[in-house]
Amino acid sequence: MSETDTLPLQIGVLTSGGDAQGMNAAVRAVVRAALHAGATVHAIYEGYQGMVDGGDRIRPLSWDDVGSILHRGGTMIGTARCLAFRERTGRLRATLNLLQRGIDRLVVIGGDGSLTGADTFRREWPDLVAELLQQGAIDADTAARHPALMIAGLVGSIDNDMVGTDMTIGADSALHRITEAIDALTSTAASHQRSFVVEVMGRHCGYLALMSAIAGGADYVLIPENPPPEGWEAQMCELLRNGRAAGRRDSIVVVAEGAIDRQGQPISADYVRQVLESRLGEDTRVTILGHVQRGGTPSAFDRWMSTLLGHAAVQELLTATPESEPQLIGMRYNRVCRIPLMPCVQQTRAVAEVITRRDYAQAMALRGGSFTEMFQIFQAMAEALPSVAPPAQPQRIAVLHGGGLAPGMNTAARAAVRLGLDRGHTLLGVHGGFEGLLNGRISTLSWGDVEGWTATGGAELGTTRQVPSVEQLYSVARALETHHVNGLLVIGGWMAYEAAYRLYSERDRYPAFKIPIICLPATIDNNLPGSDLSIGADTALNDIVAALDRIKQSAMAARRCFVVETMGRHCGYLALMSGLAGGAERIYLPEEGITLKGLQADVEHMIASFREGRRLYLTIRGEYANDHYTTDFLCRLFEEEGGDLFDVRQAVLGHIQQGGNPSPFDRVLATRLAAHCIDFLTGELERGTAAGAFIGLAEGKVTTFPLKQMPDMTDTRCRRPLHQWWLDLRAVMAAMARPRQH
Ligand code: ADP
């Protein structure tokens, strides 16, 4: 083995093109994962411009250089658009700058432009190296050592327009900004019975517009991929008129910046305003959100996803060989995936071309099945009049909540009511969960009754943790019969599932329970079978991460260890994911428990790192991590052992995790799952069958599982699924924490 073979790998990282929230988390993860593996990471400042300029625009990053950046929007290593890199001469200079530092592996974080640039660079690399050798700018040994450039691409773009990854870095945060704005506009619009036209970013991609329209409960949306039919102005006005007549006090129309009509002509927000003013005589205002969408702190999702992607990009480059094809590191169904980079870029560009060719059916197809599905769901919910003629004897579907409160319960109930009405059913709201059902607190719900429920936390219908006892089943059966309930939608957590399972199991004794029943997962604990995520978990995670940001800031003035306790019962999802997204040093999970030996090692590590100059040590403890080693115990232990070196504080976050308005992701998921539940119940009622099921998002698909399978899929003692996908992420968590000296 030659001496050079043992040199550490030199990895360059750059952010390029438009900035996006979450880029910092990706850079941090790249640096830390690389340092863990013994590689060196060089930040290339200001994107390709820094690569062309060289000098101090390419500098190694240390562990601490990327501390305290998770919560910051934008990119700490800068980004730019660089004309020089588009020219071969610029790329030749870039090659020399990289070779002088031994860099032949790059993590490029940017949009399709930046990734195309990276690919061009990679293909030219051998020629560029040969040219530098010929010029005498490098020696033969250097040329021989770096025959190829290896690339891992991460997509940083708020537009979420890249084929090959479900989400791009920044898209979720942008959705947060837009949804916050729509919520704010809705309240002022409702006060004055006004209309608002909101223009959102996204270039050729309608993702932000469509998802924010769903999350914000808007009335109409215009997206580039699916322009409205001829005469849409009249149709839009009719729809808004119907909504007003059914009780809406405001109207919101979301327009994507790339919105066009069937002829391919742009539809501007101002044009929509003119239409509304002239045809409806409504007081209409335009809000163009602009760069606000790129700004602000990254969402919890953008932090943890970018962390996973950055970590995976380093693993990719560590194992890459000169023959390796460049890979895009993306997310598919909440898991990291790697796919050849250039086909993704080409297909992404194909969508834009298809739109220009006005082949809109193809444009929607290229965006994928769930995009089309969400568009249809949005349309069905926005229309106050049913799309089918109600039957003479409508089916009666009852909606109720059960278990602890989860943000997004209202969103799910609203979607179920509106979509059920759209199918011609009668919708009933059960007030106060299963207790309300026992007492017959049931009323019909109209389209207008659920107006405004999209955005609000809490549960308008109320919820209780009660599971009807065997003695109470008779009363439950009576209530279902009295109110002629033909189908039941149960939205809630563990207790709700248990209650539904009990009704299902007792159907031989109580014929009233022989109706279709479906459970929709809604709990911040994320501990339900059959679904990667339950409604409320993302909101809780965002609330925890916001609290962690404040806690970290409060600790800046002292040398301090924080022990933060999160909810989640026997499920460590919130603890692990907030640890990843919030930059914790150590997490304690109920799945792993806490041991004395482990605590001793933690204390030693804590002391060593404070001695080395650390100012903050953040630990997160899932509430049920251990019955005896409580949060208070941990604090006392650390305090005692820390002596004068550091002090210790605890923060038990408690019910702020259950409160709060649902995040955009939770609203969209709630809507999607509710739509499938209504489909399920409708199908059963049409067939005259009475299956019991629970629904979930598993491997990206909405799937229903028979209720009777529930015990086989769960650890009933610990009340969590037998398989928990996110436990695999512990390795990434460990790689983000400072290595321990043994
Ligand atoms: P985004 O990456 O967000 O799509 P741009 O398209 O502006 O943003 O690309 C960012 C930078 O990437 C450009 O300024 C340029 O330096 C580089 N780049 C883009 N396309 C190419 C290309 N075809 N060849 C070389 N460099 C490119």
Residues whose N, C-alpha, C, O or C-beta is under 5 A from the ligand:
A	BS01	ADP	S16 G17 G18 Y48 A80 R81 C82 L83 F85 R86 G110 G111 D112 G113 S114 L115 T116 G117 T120
